[in-house]
Amino acid sequence: MQQHNFDLKQLFGVLPLILLFVFCLPLPRTQAQYDDAYISYNDFYENLAPYGQWIDDPKYGYVWSPEEDENFRPYYSNGHWAMTDYGNTWVSDYAWGWACFHYGRWTYDPYYGWLWIPGSNWGPAWVGWRYGEGYYGWAPLGPGYEFGPNAGDYYCPNDWWVFIPPQYVYTGNYYRYWYGPH
């Protein structure tokens, strides 16, 4: 049987590599760390390019137009609401939904249709909510609206709003109960 001699020089020669490896391992992240993680506009550009076109808008800079038909509406098409620890959260079925429904804002352009304006802050959904006459309603938040003690009501074009009876908010087929202008 061959015996191996333990050499301290070898150990100390390998030790820095071991320590480097151990300290470079990613630690498990908390949800707060995910929320505060930096996302670059380049991440958006590369990941969204296959699903739409980037447009240099004179007012908002680079915005993204999804390749969807004229029936597309943010926070309405191809997704649903879920109650999470963060409140009402939009769960999108689009491959690009991770970005456009949790970062940035939406606006409507008569030529291009719905345009997404990138933002760096994560949110469960960037919408305004209303309740009245037995219906819940939501509309995508446009650029410039800020939350805070003096924020007040959210005003946007009436056809941005979706109103449905409250019992259907968390169903996948809520659009069947939609009430309001199209």
C-alpha positions in Angstrom: 0.0 0.0 0.0 1.4 3.4 -1.0 1.5 6.0 1.7 1.1 9.7 0.9 3.1 12.2 2.9 1.3 15.3 3.8 3.3 18.4 2.9 2.5 21.7 4.5 4.0 23.6 1.6 1.6 21.9 -0.8 -1.3 22.8 1.5 -0.4 26.4 1.8 0.2 26.5 -2.0 -3.4 25.3 -2.6 -5.0 27.1 0.3 -5.3 30.5 -1.5 -7.1 28.7 -4.4 -9.5 27.0 -2.0 -10.3 30.2 -0.2 -10.8 32.1 -3.4 -13.2 29.4 -4.6 -15.1 29.4 -1.3 -15.4 33.2 -1.1 -16.4 33.4 -4.8 -19.4 31.1 -4.4 -22.6 33.0 -4.7 -24.5 33.1 -1.4 -28.2 32.4 -1.4 -30.1 35.6 -2.1 -33.0 36.9 -0.1 -36.1 38.3 -1.9 -35.0 41.8 -0.9 -31.7 41.3 -2.6 -33.4 40.2 -5.8 -35.6 43.3 -5.6 -32.7 45.6 -5.3 -30.6 43.8 -7.9 -29.4 46.2 -10.7 -30.7 45.6 -14.1 -29.2 47.3 -17.1 -31.0 48.7 -20.1 -28.7 46.5 -22.1 -30.3 43.5 -20.4 -33.7 44.8 -21.7 -32.4 45.5 -25.1 -30.9 42.1 -25.8 -33.7 40.1 -24.2 -36.6 41.9 -25.8 -35.2 42.5 -29.3 -36.5 39.1 -30.6 -40.0 39.9 -29.5 -40.5 43.4 -30.9 -38.7 46.5 -32.1 -36.8 49.3 -30.3 -37.8 52.8 -31.3 -35.9 56.0 -30.6 -38.8 58.2 -29.3 -38.1 62.0 -29.2 -39.9 62.3 -25.8 -39.0 59.1 -23.9 -35.8 57.9 -25.6 -35.6 54.2 -26.5 -38.9 52.5 -26.1 -39.9 49.0 -27.0 -42.9 48.0 -29.2 -44.0 44.3 -28.8 -44.8 42.3 -31.9 -48.4 41.7 -30.9 -51.6 42.3 -32.8 -54.0 45.3 -32.2 -55.8 43.4 -29.4 -52.8 43.5 -27.1 -53.2 45.5 -23.9 -50.7 45.7 -21.1 -51.9 43.9 -17.9 -54.8 42.4 -19.8 -53.5 40.1 -22.6 -51.9 36.8 -22.0 -51.6 36.8 -18.2 -53.4 37.0 -14.9 -53.4 38.5 -11.4 -52.1 36.7 -8.4 -52.0 37.8 -4.8 -48.4 37.6 -3.5 -46.5 38.9 -0.5 -46.1 42.1 -2.6 -49.8 42.5 -3.3 -51.5 42.2 -6.7 -48.8 40.8 -9.0 -49.2 40.4 -12.8 -48.1 37.0 -13.9 -47.4 37.2 -17.6 -47.4 34.3 -20.1 -45.3 36.3 -22.6 -41.6 35.3 -22.8 -40.8 39.0 -22.3 -43.2 39.6 -19.5 -40.6 39.4 -16.8 -39.4 42.8 -17.9 -42.3 44.8 -19.3 -44.8 44.1 -16.5 -42.4 44.5 -13.6 -40.1 47.3 -14.7 -40.9 50.6 -16.5 -44.1 52.1 -17.7 -46.5 51.8 -20.7 -47.9 54.5 -23.0 -50.0 54.3 -26.2 -48.9 55.8 -29.5 -51.5 56.1 -32.3 -48.9 54.8 -34.9 -47.0 52.1 -33.0 -49.6 51.0 -30.5 -48.5 50.2 -26.9 -45.0 51.2 -26.1 -43.0 50.1 -23.1 -40.6 52.7 -21.5 -37.8 50.9 -19.6 -37.3 51.5 -15.9 -34.9 50.1 -13.3 -37.2 49.7 -10.3 -39.0 46.3 -9.9 -42.7 46.3 -8.9 -45.3 43.6 -8.8 -47.2 45.6 -11.5 -47.1 49.2 -12.5 -50.8 49.9 -12.6 -53.3 52.3 -11.0 -56.3 50.7 -9.2 -59.8 51.9 -8.7 -63.0 50.5 -7.2 -66.5 51.8 -7.8 -70.1 50.6 -8.5 -69.2 47.0 -7.7 -66.2 46.8 -10.1 -62.4 46.7 -9.6 -60.4 48.4 -12.3 -56.8 48.8 -13.3 -54.8 50.7 -15.9 -51.1 50.7 -16.8 -49.2 53.6 -15.2 -47.9 55.9 -17.8 -44.6 57.8 -17.6 -44.3 60.5 -15.0 -46.7 59.2 -12.4 -45.0 59.0 -9.0 -46.3 57.3 -5.9 -46.2 59.2 -2.7 -48.3 61.2 -0.1 -49.2 63.8 -2.7 -49.7 61.5 -5.7 -53.5 61.7 -5.8 -55.6 59.9 -8.4 -54.2 58.5 -11.5 -55.6 60.0 -14.7 -55.1 58.3 -18.1 -57.3 57.8 -21.2 -60.5 56.0 -20.3 -59.8 53.2 -22.7 -56.7 52.2 -20.7 -58.9 51.0 -17.9 -60.2 47.4 -17.3 -63.1 47.0 -14.9 -64.4 43.6 -13.8 -66.5 42.3 -10.9 -64.1 41.6 -7.9 -64.8 37.9 -7.8 -63.1 37.5 -11.2 -59.9 39.4 -10.6 -57.8 36.3 -9.8 -59.2 34.1 -12.5 -57.4 33.3 -15.7 -60.4 34.2 -17.7 -61.3 37.6 -16.2 -61.4 39.1 -19.7 -64.8 37.4 -20.2 -66.2 39.7 -17.5 -64.5 42.9 -18.7 -66.6 46.0 -18.5 -65.7 49.3 -20.0 -64.5 50.9 -23.2 -62.4 48.9 -25.5 
